[in-house]
Amino acid sequence: MDGFKRYAQRMNGLTEAEFHTILTGVIHGQTRILAGKLNVMQIFNDRDAFKMNIQVNVEKELIPWGLSVTNANVSELRDMPGEENKYFASLQMKAISGATNDARVEVAEAKKRGDIGTATRDGEASVETTRINAANVTARNARQQEIERSNNQLRLVKLKCEQEQAVRQKEAQMAPMNREAILQTELNKLDAMKQLEFLRSTQFAKATVEAESLAKVAEGRATATKLEADADLYKAQKEAEAILAKAQAQAEGLQRFMDTAEPDLVKFYLGLERNLFVDMAQKTAQAVQGLNPKINIWNTGASGESDAMSPLRNLFTSIPPMLDAVQTQTGVRMPSWMPQQATEA
């Protein structure tokens, strides 16, 4: 309502030319004011912002007149008449050239993307084709292997059936011979049983007599063997008792000898009894064979002297070196009453 009042107050009674003059004056004035604040490139490059600013400013000036802007259009910018004014034409040509170049670039880019996409799709198609072909080959190989395995199993089954059939045929051929062999075996058994019964009936009495005779002979031999064994056992027992009695007597005598004699004399006696000195002399002779042993020779008189005591004297002169060797080899000291070898200075 306020807009109608303002329109009625200010525009009522104006002619069409006056109304057009006021309206165009407001529009042109606001356009010039706004255009004076911007440079040509801002106006040319941002047409929408320029149009919006003009619409807002013009509407502010028209409201006091009771008018409003419902739609606004900006006329195409153009040069003033004259050959020297080519600014907007040049800008237009530049824009057209830029758009053309951009279009060409976009076309080339689109073509490049198309070529790349085509090549990519061709490569993917080739890869997929190769994969499918490989899968098909693998499937065919697997199928062929399955067929080969199936054929092998079939051959094995056929071979097994042929073997079983051959076995059955062989069994069928052998069955009559087996039955004949069984019957012949039974007949042989019957013949053997008959022969055994005949032998039992004819030779049983003779065998019984011979068995009784052999039993008597064996019984006599067993009795004789037992008596011989008893005699051998009695003999062995008596011999063992004699050996035990002898050993006990020797032990008692040796004990009494050890109680009354010196320990060295007892050792010497045991050595003589066991032939220790003879064995040691033999071992020593074997050990020094080929060597140059030291031999002690005692001489108690003239070499040419001869009397009844010469053998005994020679024996006693040979005993000390022998006993000295025994003592050296065994560590057994001779009794004090026996002759000793003099110690060298």
Secondary structure, 3 states (H helix, E strand, C coil): CHHHHHHHHHHCCCCHHHHHHHHHHHHHHHHHHHHHHCCHHHHHHCHHHHHHHHHHHHHHHHHHHCCCCCCCCCCCCCCCCCCCCCHHHHHHHHHHHHHHHHHHHHHHHHHHHHHHHHHHHHHHHHHHHHHHHHHHHHHHHHHHHHHHHHHHHHHHHHHHHHHHHHHHHHHHHHHHHHHHHHHHHHHHHHHHHHHHHHHHHHHHHHHHHHHHHHHHHHHHHHHHHHHHHHHHHHHHHHHHHHHHHHHHHHHHHHHHHHHHCCHHHHHHHHHHHCCHHHHHHHHHHHHCCCCCCCCCCCCCCCCCCCCCCHHHHHHHHHHHHHHHHHHHHHCCCCCCCCCCCCCCC
